[in-house]
Amino acid sequence: MRRLVPQTLRNKMILFTLIIVSIPILLTGYVTKRETQAALLAEKQNKLFGVAVLLDNYLGEEYQKILAAQNAQNADRTTKIKVLNEVLKNYTDTVTAAYPGVGAGYYSKELDAIITYGPSADYASKVGLSIGSDHPGRKVMSSGERLVGFAPMVRGDIMNAMIPVIRHGEVIGYIWANELTDDIHAQMASMDRNIYLAVSIGIIISLLLFFWMNRGFIRDVETIKNGLEKIRFDLDHRIAPLEGEMGQIGDAINHMTCSLLNAQSLTQNIMHSIADGVITVDINGTITSANKSAEALTGYASAEIVDKPYKEIFCEGKHFNSLLLDTLATGASYVGVETDYPVKNKNIYISISTSRLKDSTNKIIGAVVVFKDLTEQHRLQAQMQKAERLASLGELMAGVAHEIRNPLTAIKGFVQYLQVADTEEERKEYMPVIIKEVDRVNRVIETLLYFSRTCKADYKPMSINDLIEETLVLVKNTGTKHRLEFRLQLDKTIPRIEGDAEQLKQVLLNLLINAVQAIPQQGIVEIATWQDEAGIVQVRITDTGQGIEEAELSKVFDPFFTTKAAGTGLGLAVVQRIMNAHYGKIDIQSEVGEGTAVTLEIPVVHQGGEPNE
């Protein structure tokens, strides 16, 4: 169906013109033809009825009067027909001679025979014949009404006008006048030819006038069309000046082209002036543009990579998963992701952001990557982190020295004392103290070793709610159950997580012990679990204790930092390390006198690879 519809404006204009010109003219011709045919038939009928009326008027009183005048009332049927024919034949011939092609005559109901049929030279042999039982003349004589019939009759296919002969209120026969339908059709065909000729001439003249009047319009349209085809590839092209409304359209297009060229130049200037590298690809992953910063950072000139597959340039033969191609395939956007990036003959460390590109109809047309070189910044950060680690190591060693020196000093003193002691009772008294101090040193060393070595975990599916209830049993004892209220708000719908139950129990135990120790008198410890919109399981432990000073909040995860007289300062450091090993996070919010809230974020599935730093 689409192939039948013209595709060019010229052909559409021709089709449109044919439709708007031809339909009115054809409708007019059709109506004229129908009206003319109806008028012709009406004129024929009136003429034939007129002939029949003439014959009726000439007949006079009735057939019996004519027979009486000829002394033939009592004659046989044949004689009566002959007498009537002799009287009426001449007038019938005279009337039919005046109307060429018309046949007319009388019919007697009493005699049931044709009395005359003129022209008698042609139809004298029909006199004396009776019409058939289904002849329309029977209906005229029975109904007493006029009738026009189209049918094959005595003389052939005719249009027959018939009127009843009524005398003294009685139908005594009928008179007809007819004309061959071939003659009528010939006249109609002649009129149709004239109408067709007039319609054809009208359509041709209308088309010629239309094209004469619109040839300039079509030429201007072709000029604009050709100009737009060139502008598609060259925004510097301008449409030649035209006249009238088409000239205004051409000027508007030229103005729009100029605006597009300025916008394109502005975009290119912006792209080339920004310090970040920008590379765009189309829906197939083919590079469509690269700004000057991208050329400088990657070492590739635009001519080397534009119109080539991005994967072929930056991924093939290299251990690199492209975020840009992932964005193009899945729609996932990345913002500020830092990673190594393979460029020409080297790798650089960059911050990368990606997103899909869409046109004005929201259709995806490609993707864009914006990246910033962080190689030097990354090197400086590494140096700073090394310096910070050395400083932390110094602080750690100072804490270790402090924690070990005190028990060693006590051990040394007791040993020196025992060297000069003489009694067994003194040895029995001080030996447990020495062993206790040695155990204290050993605990510090074990905790320090756990903190320093790689955290090996046995990850298995587990219920964090069940683990909380198991750990809470260890915390609830005679000393806490009378002064503390433990409230649980555990979401039973959260999924099982993948983790090391023993390590996470140590996390919960440390946090619960801290919460209990933070409440000197009566108080509440509340434990809640839920799953956030990102699918991360959340655990929050809230106490109504003394809270933590703001200046101390930033140090709570530092090894050997503690506000407790008997604490080692390694508890929260170990907690943080276990959470990192589980790819989770820990956040502490506290206000002096109001209490502390510790929130743990634990992924449902272990992520693999290196844990959080």
C-alpha positions, 0 to 999 in steps of 0.5 A, a space after each residue: 500500500 505504501 508503494 502506491 502513495 507518492 513519495 515526492 512532493 511533486 507527485 503528491 501535488 499531482 495526485 492531490 490536484 487530480 483528486 481536488 479537481 477530478 472529484 468535483 468535476 466527475 461528481 458534477 458530470 455524474 449529476 448532470 448525466 443523471 439529471 439529463 437522462 431523467 429529463 430525456 426520459 420525462 420528455 419521451 414520456 410526455 411526448 408519448 403520452 401526448 401522442 396517446 391523448 391525440 389518438 384518444 381525442 380523435 376517437 370520439 364517443 366510443 368504438 360502438 358509435 363508429 360501428 353504428 355509423 358503419 352499420 356493423 354493430 351486429 357484424 362478427 369480430 373480424 368485420 368489426 376490427 376491419 371497420 374500426 381499422 378503416 376509420 382510425 388507421 389514417 389518423 394513426 398513420 398521420 400522428 405517427 408520421 409526425 413523430 418519427 420512430 414512434 409507434 401508436 395504436 388502439 386496443 379494444 377491450 371488448 374485441 380483445 384485439 389491436 384495432 390499429 398500429 401505426 405506421 400501418 406500413 410497418 405494423 399492419 400485420 399486428 392488427 387483430 392480434 390480442 395481447 398476452 395475459 401479462 401484458 401491461 395493457 391488461 393492467 391499464 384496462 383493469 386499473 384505469 390508470 396510465 402506465 409506462 413500461 419498458 419491456 420487449 413487446 410487439 415491436 421489440 424492446 420499447 418504452 411504452 406509454 399507455 392510457 386507458 380509453 374511458 367512456 361513460 365511466 367504463 374502460 373500453 380499451 387502451 391507447 398506446 404510443 411507444 418508442 424503441 429503447 435503442 433510439 432512446 439509448 442512442 440519444 443517451 449515449 450521445 449525451 454521455 459522450 458530450 458530458 464525458 468530453 466536457 468533463 475530460 476537457 475540464 479536468 485537463 484545463 484545470 490541471 494545466 491551470 493548476 500547474 501553471 499557477 504552481 510551477 513556481 511553488 514546486 520549484 521553490 519547494 525543490 530549492 528548499 529541499 535540496 538546500 536542506 539535504 546539503 545543510 544536513 552535511 554542511 551547516 555553512 550552506 545557505 538556501 538561495 533567496 526566494 520570494 513570498 512566503 517560501 522566501 520567509 521559510 528559506 530565511 527562517 531555515 538559514 537563521 536556524 542553520 546559523 544558530 545551530 552552527 553557533 551552538 555547535 561551535 560553542 559546544 566544540 569550544 566548551 568540549 575542547 576547553 574543559 580540562 577533563 577528557 570526554 569521549 562519546 560513543 554511539 549505540 554500537 560502541 563506536 567512538 564518535 568524538 574525543 576532545 583535546 583533553 582526551 587526546 592529551 590524556 590517552 595519547 590518541 589523536 581524534 583521527 586515530 580513534 573516531 569511527 573505531 570501536 571503543 572496545 578495540 582501542 581501550 579493551 582488547 588485549 588489556 585487563 580492563 572492564 570498561 564502565 562506559 560499555 557497561 553503561 551503554 549496555 545496562 544503563 547503569 551510570 557511574 560517578 567519580 569511580 577511581 580506577 586504572 585506565 589503559 591508554 597508549 603505551 601506559 596506564 593512568 589512574 583516573 576518576 571516571 563518570 559515565 552516562 547514556 546519551 539521549 536525543 530529544 525523543 528520549 531515544 538512546 543514541 550512545 554514551 559518554 565518559 568523562 575522566 580526570 587524570 589522578 595519577 599524580 594526585 594518587 601518587 601523592 596520596 600514597 606518599 601521605 598514606 605511607 607517612 600516616 601509616 608510619 605515624 600511626 605505627 609510632 603511636 601504636 608502638 608507643 601504646 604497645 610499649 605503655 601497655 607492656 611496660 606496666 606489667 613488665 615493671 610489676 613482674 620485674 619488681 616481684 621477681 627481684 623481691 622473690 630473689 631475696 625472699 626466704 619463705 615459701 608463703 611469700 612465693 605462693 603469695 606473689 607468684 599468682 600476681 606475676 602470672 596474672 601480669 604475664 597473662 595481661 601482656 599475653 592478651 595485649 600481644 594476642 589482640 595486637 596480633 589479631 589486629 595486625 594480621 589478615 582477618 581470615 573468616 569462614 563466610 557462611 549464610 547466617 541469621 543476624 537476628 539469631 546471632 544477636 539473641 545468642 550474644 545477648 545471653 552472654 551480656 545479660 547476667 545478675 549484675 545487669 538484669 536489675 538495672 538495664 532494660 534490653 529492648 529488641 526490635 528485630 525485623 523478621 523479614 530480613 534475609 540471611 547474610 553471608 558472614 563469619 558468625 564467630 567474628 560478628 558475635 565478637 563485634 556484637 559482644 564488644 559493642 554490647 559490653 561498651 553500651 552496658 559499661 556506658 550506663 552507670 545506673 538505670 538505663 536502656 539498651 535497644 537493638 534494632 535490625 532492618 533492611 534498607 532500600 539498597 538491600 543492605 542489612 542494618 543493625 543499630 545498638 543504642 544506649 542511654 549512657 553517658 555518651 562520648 565527647 565530640 573530641 574523642 569520637 574521631 579517636 575511638 577506632 585508634 588502637 590503644 585509645 581508651 577512656 576506661 581505666 582497665 581498657 586496652 583500647 583495641 576493642 573498637 579497632 578490632 570491631 572495625 577490622 572485622 566489619 571491613 573484612 565483611 565489606 561492611 561499615 560502622 558508624 557511631 553517633 553520640 552526645 554527652 549525657 544523651 547516649 550513643 548509637 552504633 550502626 552496622 551496615 552488612 551486605 547480604 552477600 559477601 562481595 569477594 576480592 579485597 575487603 574495605 580499607 
